[in-house]
Amino acid sequence: MIQNLVKNLDKKIAPVYLVVGQSGYLVEMAVEEIAKAALAGGIKDFNLDVFRAGKQMDDFRRLPQIVRTMPMMAEKRVVIIYKCEDIAKDQFEILSELVKGNIDSCVMIIAGASFDKRTAIAKTAKSHGTLIEFGKLKNTQIVKWIDTFADQRGKTISRDAADFLAGALGDNLDRIQTEIEKASLFVGGEKTKIDRRDLEEVMAAVKNDNIFNLMDAFGQRKQAEALRQLNSILDSGVHPIPLHSTLYGHMKKMLIAASYLQEGMPVSEAVRAMGGSPYYAGKIVDQSKRFRLPELRRAILIMARVDFALKNSRVNDQAVLEKMVLDLCGARK
């Protein structure tokens, strides 16, 4: 989509662009391309104004004057409004009037995570062919970006490493770019190929203790504590998809442990069936005793649905995980 945008900008620059999507990296890249094309040949500092929407943000009352100000030593001036999902009612009214005005000397770029397509602003952008929406990237698209980021740093990346990174971080291109930058510095100038082990060395993993704290909160039906633990892990930079995968694997081990215990098997057999560290397997056995077997089976079904939603839905990932936590912490059935 970025390539198509650049081609269209070479032909014509429209008065208004609406750029939305959950990938901040792609949104920012599109905004930069539009601004660069509109300001070509002019002095950026004299012809660019940036606003951020929201009740506590910039004063939009200055917008009409700025938009109508003639560009200085350039054909166009550019006004960028970020965080369009936070546009307040009074700000929206000002912006709508300006968009309707269709001022030839100014290009307005409205950007953010989401925007109501039923509004006059969205319809105007659509009529100009400048409603640019970035959907959730497919795995193959993510891998292509990974290859591009590695190439920009004079490196190649193994397919196993690229698949690992895509699975761990999803379409969070900002974070992917950061991890590849770290891996490039880690391998140094002599090694040209980044492999999976390099990435695992530099990426911050989810600590087992954090997962156990979260699962303990599940078992004790402490919704507030479980939400606190969940958000603490997410705030540390862990992507929702690998976090869910870790929780899902943990819950399946608890189901194995509970099944063995219900059959009257020794704890040592349950530990051996789960594999991995005997210390952590023992802790999982202890946790499984807080759940009844039907509860664990229900939890697995809930988490399987969440896995599908995280990978196929455009709903906010954190909100999906928070609802999962509330469901798992629900009262005993």
Buried (B, 14 or more C-beta within 10 A) or exposed (E): EEEEBBEBBEEEBBBBBBBBBBBBBBBBBBBEBBBEBBBEEBEEEEBBBEBBBBEEBBEBEEBBEBBEBEBEEBBBBBBBBBBBBBBBEEBBEBBBEBBEBEBEBBBBBBBBBEBEBEBEBBBBBEEBEBBBBBEBBEBEBBBEBBBEBBEEBEBBBBEEBBBBBBBBBBBBBEBBBBBBBBBBEEBEEEEEEBBBEBBEEBBEEBEBEBBBBBBBBBBEBBBEBBBBBBBEBBEEEBBBBBBBBBBBEBBBBBBBBBBBBEEEBEBEEBBEBBEEEEEBBBBBBBBBEBBBEEBBBBBBEBBEEBBEBBBEEEEEBBEBBBBBBEBBBEEEE
